[in-house]
Amino acid sequence: MNKLLTYLLYSLLGTLLFLSCGTDTNTTKDHLVFRYNEHKNIGSLDPAFAKDNADIWAINQLFNGLVQMDEHLNVQPCIAKNWTISEDALTYTFNLRNDVQFHKHEVFGKDSTRTVTATDFEYSFNRLLDKKVASPGRWTLNKVKTFKAINDSTFQIKLQQAFPAFLGLLTMKYCSVVPKEVIAYYDSDFRANPIGTGPYKFKRWEENLKLVFRKNEAYFEIDNNGNQLPYLEAVAITFLPDKQSEFLQFAQGNIDFVSGLDVSYKDEILTANGNLRDSYAQDVNMIRGPYLNTEYLAFFMDSKIPEMQSRTLRKAINYGFDKQKMMTYLRNGIGIPAHGGFIPKGLPGYDSSIGFTFQPEKAKQLIQQFKTETGISNPEITITTTSNYLSFCEYIQRELQKIGISVNIDVIPAATLKDAKANGKLDMFRASWVADYPDAENYLSLYSSNNFAPNGPNYTHFKSDLFDSWYQKAFIITDTKEREQLYTKMDSLIMSQTPIVPLFYDEVVRFTRKNITGLGINPINLLDLKRVKKTIFK
């Protein structure tokens, strides 16, 4: 009864919050207001702290950088209208637009603004590196040697070494331009008083209740037909802390979109095969596509346990369970069974043929081979996981036991697992890797011997001299196709040594009302609202 009352209370609160937004967004023009819920809350609207998706989504509406990513992960101009890269791939020179203005603020003069110049990027990058600011995004400039404003419209960056993924790094919201005067005016309170250049400008924020942006009438981007962006008048965000309540608000038409597939409503809206149920098909659109997230099991290669040391047994585990069946029953078909390597589908370098398919008989043969080689008659493993992924591990447990491997499951808190895997205390564990930037190097860095945890992300302690030499070679290859081919070879080498069991490549799933167009989808799950249109729902 208490759970039901809580559920109804959240729903009532959500309705009241949406109605109360009318003072800011004019409910008579509701078709010009895009409404969504952020159940995780938002910590900061300062791009220097754009670490979590909730923050990034909001910040993306308010700020711009030199470059931006399109839905196909191609780097496109933004405030920089074009750029050149030197032959040695060390010097990047950006030519800036001269029509980009910061949102209006009193520090610029009464009801005034000013134009963005290269000096603003110099300031913004220095702020990102400032230890007193303590931005979690300062790592994005780790490979930068120097940067400076050549003049008002030219900004130059020099790297310490060639890094083909550098432009992708610059698309991250950390690298947005901010105005020095406004930062000086607000100091740390800039987090709740953001002034940027984006398609929407900050209007009002009642933390944990609602957040409202209004259209930036002076925004510099236009669509393919010459129409100024954005199309909408406002964005209204609420903060119901419960995914089930969020979905109810969506079902009632009070919010325009929900992202992801939560266990609380997945069976309500989707069939087992991942299709919209008939009761929703008339009013709802579902958009899905690859998401740069690989879910996997990892072996600690320095483990003293014979089962972990044996490539034979690790291969048997890779062959030993049906990933397609796992996705159907546990994710309603959302997600791509990982029959390739560690690089996820949707990222150049991915190859669906280099991994393992379900072959139980082959797995049994390998287990018998392991028994013969080691004299161990009852191979046994322990998978450490968090409660969120217990159902996956239980499925794997049942399947592997059918082929002759005893499986124990150890469920621990996420923070404990994070610390334990970084310090080599787990023999086998479930993990995931979401791209920090859209280049396969980000994934392959987990297998460089220079990145052994805890000083880097190589949690398996995989080591291969050949892999390391290829990894270093990739940095100096400027030809895109040649580099992608090398990435695939590196991924294939990893899979041949089996330090991991890829489970699935995640998918971005978005549900929108039928009157929403232009939302789109992208493999980094970035929310871009500048091309969204909303018609009057009939």
N, C-alpha and C positions, 0 to 999 in steps of 0.2 A: 504493500500500500504506500509506503514511504517513497519507493522508487517511482511509482505512478504519479504521486503528488509532485515530486521533484520534476518529473518530465513535463507535466502540465504547467507547472510554474515557469519553467524555462520557456515553454512555448508561448505563454501569455506575455512574459517579459519581452520575448523577441518581437511579438506583434506590437507591443507598446513602444519599443525602441524604434521600430521602423516608422510608426506613425509620428513619433516625436521628431524624426529627421525632417519632417515637413517644413519646419521653420528655416532649415538650411537649404533644402533642395526643391521646395515647391511641389507638393504632391499632385497639383493639377497638371504637372508636366512629368509625370512618373516615367513616361517612355524615354525621357532624356536622362534618367538617373540609373546608373548601373549599381546594383546592390549585391553585396556578398558578405559572408560571415567568416571571421577569422577566429577559430576556436582556440588557437594557441596564444592569443594575444600578440601584441607588438611591443618590442622592447625599446626601439629607437627608430626615428625617422632620419637619422644622420647616416649618410652613405658610408662613412668610415666604419660603421658598426653593422653593415648589411650582411650579417652572418647567417641568419635563419631565413627560411623561405617566407615566413610571415612578414618579416621586415623587408625582405627583398621585393616582394610583390608590391607593397605600398610605396617603397622608395623608387621603384621603377616608374611610377606614375609622376614623380616629382622631379627627377634628376636625369641628366644625360652625361655621357662621356665623349671621348674622342670618336669612338666607334661603337657599333652595336651589332648584335647577332640576328640574322633572319631566322625564319622557322626551319630552314634547312642547314643551320649551323654555319652559314657563310658570313664572314665579317663584312659589314657594310658601313658606309660613311655615316656619321652622325654630326657632331659639331665640327669634326674634321671633314672637309669636303673631299679630300684626297690625301694621299701620302706616297712617299717613295722610300724604298729600302736599299741601302748600299749593297754593292756586290758581295762584300764579306758578311752580309746579313747582321751587321752590328749597329748600324745607324738608321734610325727611323725618323723621317722628317714629315711632320703633319702640317698641312695648310688648312687653316680654320676658316669657317664661314664668318662673315661680318654682320650677320643679321640675327644672331642669337642673343637674347636678353634674359637677365635674371628676372624672376618674379618681382613685382613691385614691393618695396619696403621703405619705411621712413628714413633709414640710414642713407638711402640714395637721394633723399630729398622728398618733399611732400608729393605723394601720389606719383612717384617716379621710379625709374629703374636705370640700368646701365648695360652696355654691351659686354659680352664675354670676350676676353683677350687671352693670349697665350700665357700671360703672367698669372692669370687665374688658375691655369693648369699647373704652373710651376708651384704656386702656393698650395694647391690641393694635394699634389703629390708629396710635397715636403710635410704637410700636415699628416698624411697617411704614414709617413716614416717617423714622425715625432714620437719618441718613447713616452712623453708625457700624455699624449693623446691615447696611447695604448690601443690602437686600432687592431682588431684581429685580422685585418686585411693587409697589413704591411708586408706580408710574405709575397704578395703579388708583384712587388718591385724588387725581389731578392736578386734577380739577374740583371738589374739595371746598374750601370756604372755612373752615369750622369744624366741629367735632364735640365733643359733651360728654354726660356722664351728667347728666340732669336729676334723677333719683333712682335708687334701686336697680333699678327696673323700667322706666325710660324712657331711651332713648338717642336723641339728636337730631343730625342731620347737615344742614348748610347748604351749598349749592352756590354756586360763583361764577357759573355760568350754567345755565340749564335744560339737562338732558341726559337724554332719554327712556330711554337704555340703562343708566342708572345702577344700577337694581336688578339688572340682569343682571351688572354688574361685581361687585356685592356677593356674588354666588353663587360667585365664584372662591375657591379654597382659600387664597389669600393673605389673605383677609379673615376667616379663622377666629379664634375667640377662644382665647387662651392665658392661663395663670395667671402673674401677675407673680412670685409666690414661687418657683415652680419654675424660671422663667427665671433669676432671681437665683441660685438654687442651682446650676444647671448651666452658666449662661452659654452659650458656643458649643457645649458638649456636649449641649445640649437637642436637637440634631439626631439624636442616638442614644438619647435618653431622653425621648421625647415623652409629655406628659400633656395630654390633651384632654378632649372630652366625647362623642366618637363612639361608634358602636355596638360597636366593638371597642377593646380596650385593649392597649397594648404589653406583650409578654411577653419576647421574646428576639430579638437580632439578631447573627448572626455574618456580618459584611460579606462580600459576594460568595459566601456559602454558603447561608444560609437566614435567614428572618425569620418570626417567629410572633406572631400576635395572638390574644387570647382574648376571649370574649364579655364585654361590659360588662353585668353583671347589673342595673345601675341606670340603663340607658338610658331616655330619656324618651319616645321615639316608640312608637306602637302601630299595628297594622294596622287595616283596616276592620272587623274582627270584634272589636276590643278586645284582641288578643293582643300581648304585648310583643315588640318587635323587639330584636335580630336573632334569627333562628331557629337559626343555626349556632352551634356551640360555639367554633370556631376557624378561623383563616385561616393557611395555611402557604404561604410563598413561597420558591421556590428560584431560583438564578441561573445556570443553564446558559447559557453565552454564545453558543450556536449555535442558530439557528432550526430547523435540521434535527433536531438532538438534542431540542429542545423538542417538535417534532411527533412524534417517535418515542415520547417519554414519554406524550404524549397518546394516541397510537394504542395503546399498551400499557395504558392505563387508569391511569397513575400520576399524571396531572394531569387536572383537570376541565374545563379550557377553554384554548383558544388564540385569540388575536385577530389579525386581519389575514391577508393572503394573501401568503406569501413564495414567491419563485420556486423555492426548493428543494423545495417540496411541493405547489405549486398544481395541477400536472397529476396528482399522485398522488391527491388527494382530490376534485378537481372535473373535470367534463367541460368541453369548450370553450365550452359555453353557460352555464356557471356553476352547474350542478346537481351535487349530491353523487353520487359514483360508487356503484354498487350495493354494492360491498364495504364502504362506510362507512355507508350509509343506515340499516342496522338498529341501529347502536350510537351514531350521532352525529346531533345536531341542528345545523343551520346557521341562524343568524339574520343578516339583513342589512338595512340601511336607510341613508338618506342620512347623509353625514358632512360637516360644515361645512368642506370643503376644496376649493378650486378649483385645478386644475392648468391652466397656461396658457403660451403663448408671449407675450413682450412685445416691443414695438418701442420703441426710444428715440426719442421724438418730436423731440428736438433734434439728431438725427444729421444729418450733412451728406451722407449717401449718398442719392442720388435714390430708390432703391427704398424706403428707410425713410420718406422724406418724402411718398411718393405714397399717398394714400388709395385710389386705384384699385388699386394693386398689393396693398395690405394687405387690401382686400376680396377680391381674387382668391385670396389665400392662405387666407382664411377659408372660401371656397367650395371650395377645391381638393383636399380629401382627406376620405375617409369615416371619420368618428369612430366610428361603430357597428362597422365592420369592425376598426378599431384596437383597440377594447375587447374584441372577441371573440377576436382572435388574441394580443393581448399581455397581457390581464388575465382571460382565461377568463370574460368577460362581467361581471366585477365592476367597478362604476363606471358612471356615467350619462353617455353622450355629451353634451357641452356644446353644445346647440343654443339655449340661452338666453343670458343675459348673464354678468356676473361674479359676481353673487349666486348662490350654489349652491342646488340643490334642497334643501328641508327648512327653508329660512329665509324668513320672511315678506318679500315683495318680489320673490321669484323669479318669473320669467315665461319659460316655455319657448318663447315665440313671437318673442322680440325679437332672437335671434341669427341664425346662419347654418347652413344645411343643406348637404349635399354636392351641388353643382351644377357638375360639371366643364366643361360647355359654357359656362356663364355665366362661369366662371373664365377660360376661354380667351379669351372676348370681352374681358374686362377686361384681360388681359395684352396683347392686341393694341392695345387703347386706350392702355395705358401706353406701348407701343413708339411709337405714333403721336405721343403727347404729348411724349415725351422724346427720341426718336431713338435710344434704347437698344435694340439688336436682340436682345441676350441678357441679360435681367435675371438678376441673381445676388444671393443672400443668404447670410449665414453665421449659423447657429444655435449659440449657446454653451450647453453643458449639462454636467452631471456624468455620470459613468459609469453611475449608477443609472438614468438616463433615456435612455441612448444608443439603446436599441431603439425607443423612441417617435420619437426624432428621425430615426433611419434610415428608419423607416416613412414619416414625413412627407417626408423627402428623396426617396424613390422615387416617392411619389405626386405631389409637386409637379413633379418632373422630367418626368412624363408630360404635364403641361399646359403645359410651356414655361418653367419657372423652374429655374435651376441652383442647387443647394443645397449648401453646405459645412457641415460639422459640426466644431466645436471643443470638445473634451472637456477640462475643467479641474477641479481639486479644488473641493469645495464651498465651502471658506473663500475661495478665490480668486474664485470666481463671486460670492459674497456681497459681497465688497469692491468688485469691478469694477462690479456693477450699481448699487451705492449711489453710486458716483462717476462714473457716466455713461460708462464705458469700453467698454460693450458695445452694439452696434447692435441686436441681437436675441438674446434669451435665454429659456431655459425657467425657469419659476418656479412657485411654489405659494403659496397664502395660506390658512392655517388660522385659523379665528376665534379671537380672543383672548376675545371675549365674544359671546353669541348675539344680535346685532343687526346688520342689514344696514349700518348706519352704519360698522361696523368694516371692511367691504369697500369701501364707497364712499369712505372716507378716503384710499384709494390714488390717488384722482383729483382731490383738492382741490389747487389750486395753492399753498396754504399749506404743503403737506406734501412739497414737492420734496425728493427725496433729495439729499444725505446727511442732511438734517435731519428727514426724515420718510419715510414709506413710498411716496411717489409716484415709483416707479422709472422710469416711462415719461416723466415730465415732461409728462403730458397737462395741457392748460390750456383751460378754457372758462369765460367769465364767467357764462354761463347756469347751468352746472353749479354753480359756486361759490355763486351766489345761492340756488339750490335747496338746496345742502348746508347753508348757514347757516339757511335757513328751517326745515329739518327739526328743528333743535334746539328750536324753540319750539312745534312742533305736538304737542299732548298727546293728540289723538284717534288711537288706534292704527291704525285703518283708513286714515285720511287720510294718516298718515305712511308707511304701507306703499305706498300708491298713488304717493306722491312718490318713494319709493325706486325703484320700478319705472320711473318716468319718467327718473330719473337714470341708471339702468342702461341704459335704451334709448338715451339720448343718448351714453353711452360707446360702445356698440356701433356706433352710426351713424358715429362718428369713427374706429373701429377702431385704438385704440392697443394692442390685445391680440388674441390668438386663443385663446379658451377651448378647452381640450382635453377635459376631463371633470370631473365633480363626483364626488368620491370617495364610497365607501360604507364604512360600518362593517361588518365581517364577523366574526362570532364562531362558533366551533365548540365545542359542549359535548357532554359525554356525555349519554345519554338520561335518566340519573337526576338531572339538574340542572334545576330549575325556578325561575322568578322572577328570572332574571338580567336579562332585558330588553335593551334597546338604546336608544341616544340619539344625536342628531346631533353631540354634542361628545365622544363616545366616553369618557364617564366611567364608571368601574367602581364600581357601587353594589352591595354584597353584603348589605345589611341585610334584604332580602326574599328572599334565595336559600334554597332548600331542596334538600336532597340525600338521596335515598332509597337504601336498600341495593340495589346493582346486582345484578340476577339474571342 
